[in-house]
Amino acid sequence: MEYTLKVKPKNPTIIQGFPSFGLVGTIATGFLIDHLNAKPIGEIYGKELPAMVAVHNKELIKPLEIFYAKKENIIIINALLNVSGLEWEIASTILKLAKELKAKEIVIIEGVASPQISEEPLAFYFSPKENEKFKKKGISKLNEGVIIGVTASMLSLAKATNVNCVFVETHTDLPDSRAAAKAIEVIDKYLGLKVDYKPLIRKAEEFEERIRKIIEKSKKSAEIAKQKQLSYLG
């Protein structure tokens, strides 16, 4: 698995979010791309990934695209694919990217399943090393839990790279715009992005609907491709 870059920013902060519980990471990174007016500068690709893209508002959306917000010096990795089975390869590729660019840190946005959600979802952080900045912003550290997917692979493989995770409580079976909005709030406090909180829920719901449609179409395309492959074999 490889990546391509049109430009190579120096010492950026990398923010990533992959489809998981509540699609929190994907919705939140989509919102940040629009809010920060981030531009596409590359993608992660490989033969292991399904051969598919999406079209939205007459524009091509790649499954693992890399965006850059120049003013804030932030790289955002926006994922629209279920990458089950490819977690280690993708984590290695992102860490390779971070090493080449000498990234300050990687911030991972992740939803965590919770059977009971209060009116406002709770948010937690986890860092292999103690992170005083999160503490000063009033964010509690995750003390107990099981971490899976790309996030688990990143934490396992990261050595010199500074990796910080933001977890937000969410439903397991529905795209959760409230949880995504909470994630944005935490990222804003942590990085000082000056996000206007008032339209967050409304905007998050717009992203939720857009991403839900794209992922549904991606799943259907994957099923069709699998059926065609079986028919060739049969």
C-alpha positions as CSV (number, residue, x, y, z in Angstrom):
1,M,0.0,0.0,0.0
2,E,1.3,3.4,-1.0
3,Y,0.5,7.1,-0.9
4,T,0.9,10.0,-3.3
5,L,1.3,13.7,-2.5
6,K,1.2,16.8,-4.8
7,V,2.8,18.9,-2.0
8,K,4.8,17.9,1.1
9,P,4.0,20.2,4.0
10,K,6.6,20.4,6.8
11,N,5.8,19.5,10.4
12,P,2.0,19.3,9.9
13,T,-0.6,17.9,12.3
14,I,-2.4,14.9,10.8
15,I,-6.0,14.3,11.6
16,Q,-7.6,11.0,10.6
17,G,-11.0,9.4,10.9
18,F,-12.1,6.0,9.6
19,P,-15.6,4.5,9.4
20,S,-16.4,2.9,12.7
21,F,-19.1,3.2,15.4
22,G,-21.5,6.0,14.4
23,L,-19.3,7.0,11.5
24,V,-18.0,9.6,13.9
25,G,-14.5,9.9,12.4
26,T,-15.7,10.2,8.8
27,I,-18.3,12.8,9.6
28,A,-16.0,14.9,11.7
29,T,-13.1,14.9,9.2
30,G,-15.6,15.7,6.4
31,F,-16.8,18.7,8.4
32,L,-13.2,19.8,9.1
33,I,-12.3,19.6,5.4
34,D,-15.1,22.0,4.5
35,H,-14.7,24.3,7.5
36,L,-10.9,24.7,7.0
37,N,-11.3,24.8,3.2
38,A,-8.8,22.0,2.9
39,K,-7.7,21.0,-0.6
40,P,-7.0,17.5,-1.9
41,I,-3.2,16.9,-2.2
42,G,-3.0,13.1,-2.5
43,E,-4.4,9.7,-1.7
44,I,-3.7,6.3,-0.2
45,Y,-4.0,3.5,-2.7
46,G,-3.2,-0.2,-3.2
47,K,-4.3,-3.3,-4.9
48,E,-5.7,-4.6,-1.6
49,L,-8.3,-1.8,-1.7
50,P,-11.6,-2.2,-3.6
51,A,-11.5,-0.5,-7.0
52,M,-14.2,2.1,-6.4
53,V,-14.7,5.8,-6.2
54,A,-17.8,8.0,-5.4
55,V,-19.3,11.0,-7.2
56,H,-20.9,13.8,-5.1
57,N,-22.0,17.2,-6.5
58,K,-20.4,16.3,-9.8
59,E,-17.0,15.8,-8.1
60,L,-14.9,12.6,-7.7
61,I,-14.4,11.5,-4.2
62,K,-11.7,8.9,-3.6
63,P,-12.0,6.3,-0.9
64,L,-8.8,7.3,1.1
65,E,-8.1,10.9,0.2
66,I,-5.5,13.3,1.7
67,F,-6.5,16.9,2.2
68,Y,-4.4,19.9,3.4
69,A,-5.4,23.1,5.2
70,K,-2.5,25.4,4.5
71,K,-3.3,28.2,7.0
72,E,-3.5,25.7,9.9
73,N,-0.9,23.4,8.5
74,I,-3.2,20.4,9.0
75,I,-3.4,17.3,6.9
76,I,-6.8,15.5,7.0
77,I,-7.2,11.9,6.0
78,N,-10.8,11.3,5.0
79,A,-11.8,7.6,4.7
80,L,-15.1,6.4,3.1
81,L,-14.2,2.7,2.9
82,N,-14.6,-0.2,5.3
83,V,-11.0,-1.2,5.7
84,S,-11.6,-4.4,7.7
85,G,-8.6,-6.7,7.2
86,L,-6.3,-3.9,6.0
87,E,-5.8,-2.1,9.3
88,W,-2.1,-2.9,9.7
89,E,-1.2,-2.0,6.1
90,I,-3.1,1.3,6.3
91,A,-1.6,2.2,9.7
92,S,1.9,1.5,8.5
93,T,1.3,3.7,5.4
94,I,0.0,6.6,7.5
95,L,3.0,6.4,9.9
96,K,5.3,6.3,6.9
97,L,3.6,9.5,5.7
98,A,4.0,11.1,9.1
99,K,7.7,10.2,9.3
100,E,8.4,11.6,5.8
101,L,6.7,14.9,6.7
102,K,8.1,15.0,10.2
103,A,4.5,15.5,11.5
104,K,4.1,17.1,14.9
105,E,1.4,14.6,15.8
106,I,-1.4,12.4,14.6
107,V,-4.8,13.0,16.0
108,I,-7.3,10.1,15.6
109,I,-11.1,10.7,15.9
110,E,-13.0,7.6,16.9
111,G,-16.5,6.7,18.0
112,V,-16.9,4.3,20.9
113,A,-20.0,2.2,21.4
114,S,-22.1,3.0,24.5
115,P,-25.5,1.5,25.3
116,Q,-26.7,4.6,27.1
117,I,-26.0,8.1,25.7
118,S,-26.8,11.2,27.6
119,E,-28.1,14.3,25.9
120,E,-24.5,15.4,25.3
121,P,-22.1,12.5,24.4
122,L,-19.1,12.2,26.6
123,A,-15.6,12.6,25.1
124,F,-12.3,11.1,26.2
125,Y,-8.7,11.2,25.0
126,F,-6.0,8.5,25.1
127,S,-2.3,9.1,24.5
128,P,0.5,6.5,25.0
129,K,2.4,9.4,26.6
130,E,0.8,11.7,29.2
131,N,-0.8,14.7,27.4
132,E,-1.1,17.7,29.6
133,K,-2.8,19.8,26.9
134,F,-5.9,17.6,26.9
135,K,-6.0,17.8,30.7
136,K,-5.8,21.6,30.7
137,K,-8.8,21.7,28.2
138,G,-10.9,19.6,30.7
139,I,-10.9,16.4,28.6
140,S,-10.9,13.2,30.6
141,K,-8.5,10.4,29.8
142,L,-9.8,7.0,28.8
143,N,-9.0,4.6,31.7
144,E,-10.6,1.4,30.5
145,G,-11.7,0.1,27.1
146,V,-11.0,-2.0,24.1
147,I,-9.7,-0.2,21.0
148,I,-10.0,-1.9,17.6
149,G,-9.5,-1.2,13.9
150,V,-6.9,1.2,12.4
151,T,-6.7,3.1,15.7
152,A,-5.5,0.0,17.5
153,S,-2.9,-0.7,14.7
154,M,-1.7,2.9,14.9
155,L,-1.2,2.8,18.6
156,S,0.6,-0.6,18.4
157,L,3.0,0.5,15.6
158,A,3.7,4.1,16.6
159,K,7.1,4.5,18.2
160,A,8.6,7.9,17.7
161,T,5.4,9.3,16.2
162,N,3.2,11.2,18.7
163,V,-0.3,9.7,18.4
164,N,-3.3,11.1,20.3
165,C,-6.9,9.7,20.2
166,V,-10.2,11.4,20.7
167,F,-13.0,9.0,21.6
168,V,-16.7,10.1,21.7
169,E,-19.6,8.0,22.9
170,T,-22.0,7.0,20.1
171,H,-24.7,4.6,19.0
172,T,-23.4,1.5,17.2
173,D,-25.9,1.2,14.4
174,L,-26.6,4.7,13.2
175,P,-24.6,7.6,11.9
176,D,-24.3,9.9,14.9
177,S,-24.1,13.6,14.1
178,R,-24.2,14.7,17.8
179,A,-21.1,12.5,18.5
180,A,-19.3,13.9,15.5
181,A,-20.1,17.5,16.6
182,K,-18.7,16.7,20.1
183,A,-15.6,15.4,18.4
184,I,-15.2,18.6,16.5
185,E,-15.7,20.6,19.8
186,V,-12.8,18.6,21.4
187,I,-10.5,19.0,18.4
188,D,-11.3,22.7,18.3
189,K,-10.4,23.1,22.0
190,Y,-7.2,21.0,21.6
191,L,-5.9,22.7,18.4
192,G,-7.6,26.1,18.6
193,L,-9.3,26.1,15.2
194,K,-12.0,28.6,16.2
195,V,-14.9,26.6,15.0
196,D,-18.4,28.2,15.2
197,Y,-20.2,25.8,17.4
198,K,-23.8,27.0,16.7
199,P,-24.2,25.5,13.3
200,L,-22.3,22.3,14.2
201,I,-25.2,19.9,14.7
202,R,-26.9,21.1,11.5
203,K,-23.7,20.8,9.5
204,A,-22.9,17.4,11.0
205,E,-26.3,16.2,10.0
206,E,-25.7,17.3,6.4
207,F,-22.4,15.4,6.4
208,E,-24.1,12.4,8.0
209,E,-26.6,12.2,5.2
210,R,-24.0,12.6,2.5
211,I,-21.6,10.1,3.9
212,R,-24.4,7.6,4.6
213,K,-25.4,7.7,0.9
214,I,-21.8,7.3,-0.3
215,I,-21.1,4.4,2.0
216,E,-24.3,2.7,1.1
217,K,-23.4,3.0,-2.6
218,S,-19.9,1.7,-1.8
219,K,-21.3,-1.4,-0.1
220,K,-23.6,-2.1,-3.0
221,S,-20.8,-1.7,-5.5
222,A,-18.6,-4.1,-3.4
223,E,-21.4,-6.6,-3.4
224,I,-21.9,-6.4,-7.1
225,A,-18.2,-6.7,-7.7
226,K,-18.1,-9.8,-5.5
227,Q,-21.0,-11.4,-7.3
228,K,-19.4,-10.8,-10.7
229,Q,-16.2,-12.4,-9.4
230,L,-18.1,-15.4,-8.2
231,S,-19.8,-15.7,-11.5
232,Y,-16.4,-15.6,-13.3
233,L,-15.1,-18.4,-11.1
234,G,-18.3,-20.4,-11.4
